[in-house]
Amino acid sequence: MAGRPPASSRPRAPRVSAPDLPDHLDEVPALRSRADLLGVVVTGVSGEVDAAHCRLIESRVAAASGAAAGHVDVTGATFVDVAVDGLRAMALVARDASWRNVTVGGGRVATLDGQRARWDSVVVRDVHIDYLSLPSAELTDVLFVDCTFGTVDLPEARLARVAFEGCRADEVDTRGLRCDDLDLRGLEALAFTDVRALTGAWLQPRQAELHAAAFAQALGIRICA
């Protein structure tokens, strides 16, 4: 009888691609609800933005230097081949949104609400997010680089080939998380809500030592001096 194939010694890395942007982009002042935009650069992201269910294809969102938005609503929006640069917002609501070949670079977002979102080939780089909420989201081939999080909420989320590089978080809510090739070696997390949900994830030995008490508790092992 054939034996089981040997386990991989490394997690599979995210397969990400840079947004395919045309050489020339037409300038538009703002995103609008249910807008259908192709090959544009959006220059006005400030105040309250209602862009729910819009379609943004082969485009760039370039927030003005120093400009800050309040509530940016892209619920149910479709982003394909989109670069978002320097966004500063109190809340970015992307529930039920679909992102493919998207990069988000720089800026600060107090709350990013991606409940039930679908991300495929997404890179989030050098962004400070106080509260990243991705319950029941599906993330495939996603890379977080040099990001700082307060809380990362992943209850009932499904993650495949997701990696962190040079990131830190205070708390990661992993209740009900399902993952495959989740690379947490580059995430300095102070606490995981449910370490039992980390099956399929990768940690460094130092991280495993840091959370050893939580692992032991999950296994019913009692530790005392």
C-alpha positions as CSV (number, residue, x, y, z in Angstrom):
1,M,0.0,0.0,0.0
2,A,1.4,3.4,-1.0
3,G,2.3,5.6,1.9
4,R,1.1,9.2,2.4
5,P,3.1,11.8,0.4
6,P,5.6,13.6,2.6
7,A,4.4,16.9,4.1
8,S,5.8,20.0,2.6
9,S,8.6,21.6,4.6
10,R,7.4,25.1,3.6
11,P,4.0,26.7,3.1
12,R,3.0,27.5,-0.4
13,A,3.5,31.2,-1.0
14,P,0.7,33.5,-2.2
15,R,0.5,33.7,-6.0
16,V,0.0,37.5,-6.5
17,S,0.1,39.6,-9.6
18,A,0.5,43.4,-9.8
19,P,-2.6,45.2,-11.2
20,D,-2.6,45.4,-15.0
21,L,-3.0,49.1,-15.5
22,P,-3.1,50.9,-18.9
23,D,-0.5,53.6,-19.6
24,H,-3.1,56.3,-19.7
25,L,-5.8,56.7,-17.1
26,D,-8.7,59.2,-17.4
27,E,-9.2,61.3,-14.2
28,V,-12.4,61.2,-12.3
29,P,-13.1,63.2,-9.2
30,A,-14.9,60.6,-7.1
31,L,-16.3,57.1,-6.7
32,R,-20.1,56.8,-7.0
33,S,-22.6,54.1,-6.0
34,R,-23.1,51.6,-8.8
35,A,-20.6,53.4,-11.1
36,D,-18.9,51.3,-13.8
37,L,-15.4,52.6,-14.3
38,L,-12.6,51.3,-16.6
39,G,-9.1,52.8,-16.9
40,V,-9.5,55.7,-14.6
41,V,-7.6,57.4,-11.7
42,V,-9.9,58.4,-8.8
43,T,-8.4,61.5,-7.2
44,G,-11.1,62.6,-4.8
45,V,-11.5,60.3,-1.8
46,S,-12.5,62.5,1.1
47,G,-15.5,63.1,3.3
48,E,-18.3,60.5,3.2
49,V,-18.0,58.2,0.1
50,D,-20.9,56.1,-1.1
51,A,-19.5,53.7,-3.8
52,A,-21.5,50.6,-2.9
53,H,-21.8,48.1,-5.7
54,C,-19.5,50.0,-8.1
55,R,-17.2,48.2,-10.6
56,L,-13.7,49.5,-10.8
57,I,-11.5,47.9,-13.5
58,E,-7.8,48.6,-14.4
59,S,-7.8,51.7,-12.3
60,R,-6.0,53.6,-9.6
61,V,-7.4,55.2,-6.4
62,A,-4.9,57.9,-5.5
63,A,-5.8,59.7,-2.3
64,A,-4.5,63.2,-2.1
65,S,-1.6,63.7,0.3
66,G,-2.9,64.5,3.8
67,A,-6.5,64.1,2.8
68,A,-8.7,61.9,5.0
69,A,-12.0,60.3,4.4
70,G,-14.7,59.5,6.9
71,H,-16.9,56.5,5.9
72,V,-15.9,54.9,2.6
73,D,-18.6,52.4,1.5
74,V,-17.7,50.0,-1.2
75,T,-20.1,47.3,-0.1
76,G,-20.6,44.7,-2.8
77,A,-18.1,46.4,-5.1
78,T,-16.0,44.6,-7.7
79,F,-12.3,45.7,-8.0
80,V,-10.2,44.0,-10.7
81,D,-6.6,45.2,-11.4
82,V,-6.9,48.2,-9.0
83,A,-4.2,50.0,-7.1
84,V,-5.2,52.0,-4.0
85,D,-2.5,54.4,-2.7
86,G,-2.3,56.3,0.5
87,L,-5.9,55.9,1.7
88,R,-6.7,57.4,5.1
89,A,-10.2,56.7,6.3
90,M,-12.1,56.2,9.5
91,A,-13.9,53.3,8.0
92,L,-13.6,51.3,4.8
93,V,-16.6,49.1,4.4
94,A,-16.0,46.4,1.9
95,R,-18.6,43.8,2.9
96,D,-19.5,41.2,0.2
97,A,-16.9,42.9,-2.1
98,S,-14.9,41.0,-4.7
99,W,-11.2,42.0,-5.2
100,R,-8.8,40.4,-7.7
101,N,-5.3,41.6,-8.5
102,V,-5.6,44.5,-6.1
103,T,-2.9,46.4,-4.2
104,V,-3.4,48.6,-1.2
105,G,-0.4,50.6,-0.3
106,G,0.3,53.1,2.5
107,G,-2.2,55.1,4.6
108,R,-4.2,54.3,7.7
109,V,-7.7,52.9,8.1
110,A,-9.3,52.8,11.5
111,T,-11.7,50.0,10.6
112,L,-11.6,47.8,7.5
113,D,-14.8,45.8,7.4
114,G,-14.5,43.0,4.9
115,Q,-17.3,40.6,6.1
116,R,-18.0,37.9,3.5
117,A,-15.5,39.5,1.2
118,R,-13.7,37.6,-1.5
119,W,-10.0,38.5,-2.1
120,D,-7.9,36.8,-4.8
121,S,-4.4,38.0,-5.5
122,V,-4.4,40.9,-3.1
123,V,-1.3,42.7,-1.6
124,V,-1.7,45.0,1.4
125,R,1.5,46.9,2.1
126,D,2.6,49.4,4.7
127,V,-0.9,50.1,6.0
128,H,-1.9,50.7,9.6
129,I,-5.3,49.2,10.3
130,D,-6.7,49.5,13.8
131,Y,-9.4,46.9,13.3
132,L,-9.3,44.5,10.4
133,S,-12.6,42.6,10.3
134,L,-12.9,39.6,7.9
135,P,-15.5,37.3,9.3
136,S,-16.7,34.6,6.9
137,A,-14.4,36.1,4.2
138,E,-12.6,34.0,1.6
139,L,-9.0,35.0,1.0
140,T,-6.8,33.2,-1.6
141,D,-3.3,34.3,-2.5
142,V,-3.2,37.3,-0.2
143,L,0.0,39.0,1.1
144,F,0.3,41.5,4.0
145,V,3.6,43.3,4.2
146,D,4.9,45.7,6.9
147,C,1.4,46.3,8.3
148,T,0.4,47.1,11.8
149,F,-2.9,45.9,13.2
150,G,-4.8,46.4,16.4
151,T,-7.2,43.5,16.1
152,V,-7.6,41.0,13.3
153,D,-10.9,39.3,13.2
154,L,-11.1,36.0,11.2
155,P,-14.0,34.1,12.6
156,E,-15.4,31.5,10.2
157,A,-13.0,32.8,7.5
158,R,-11.4,30.6,4.9
159,L,-7.8,31.4,4.0
160,A,-5.5,29.7,1.5
161,R,-2.0,30.7,0.6
162,V,-2.1,33.8,2.9
163,A,1.1,35.2,4.3
164,F,2.4,38.0,6.5
165,E,5.8,39.6,6.3
166,G,7.0,42.1,8.8
167,C,3.6,42.6,10.4
168,R,2.4,42.8,14.0
169,A,-1.1,42.6,15.7
170,D,-2.3,42.8,19.3
171,E,-4.9,40.1,18.9
172,V,-6.1,37.7,16.2
173,D,-9.6,36.2,16.5
174,T,-9.3,32.7,14.9
175,R,-12.6,31.2,16.1
176,G,-13.9,28.9,13.4
177,L,-11.0,29.7,11.0
178,R,-10.3,27.3,8.2
179,C,-6.9,27.7,6.6
180,D,-4.5,26.0,4.3
181,D,-0.9,27.3,3.9
182,L,-1.5,30.2,6.2
183,D,2.0,31.6,6.8
184,L,2.0,33.4,10.2
185,R,5.8,33.4,10.5
186,G,5.9,37.1,9.7
187,L,3.2,38.2,12.1
188,E,4.1,39.1,15.6
189,A,0.7,38.5,17.4
190,L,0.4,39.0,21.1
191,A,-2.6,36.6,21.3
192,F,-4.7,34.2,19.3
193,T,-8.3,33.8,20.5
194,D,-8.5,30.1,19.6
195,V,-5.2,28.3,18.9
196,R,-7.0,25.1,18.0
197,A,-8.1,26.9,14.8
198,L,-4.5,27.3,13.6
199,T,-4.4,23.8,12.1
200,G,-2.9,24.3,8.6
201,A,-1.0,27.4,9.7
202,W,2.8,27.9,10.0
203,L,4.7,29.5,12.9
204,Q,8.3,30.0,13.8
205,P,9.7,28.0,16.7
206,R,9.9,31.3,18.7
207,Q,6.3,32.0,18.1
208,A,5.3,28.5,19.2
209,E,7.2,29.0,22.4
210,L,5.5,32.4,23.0
211,H,2.1,30.8,22.7
212,A,3.0,27.5,24.3
213,A,0.7,28.1,27.3
214,A,-2.3,28.6,25.0
215,F,-1.5,25.5,23.1
216,A,-1.2,23.5,26.3
217,Q,-4.5,24.8,27.6
218,A,-6.2,23.9,24.3
219,L,-4.8,20.3,24.7
220,G,-6.0,20.1,28.3
221,I,-2.4,20.2,29.6
222,R,-2.1,21.8,33.0
223,I,1.0,23.9,33.7
224,C,2.0,24.8,37.2
225,A,5.2,25.9,38.9
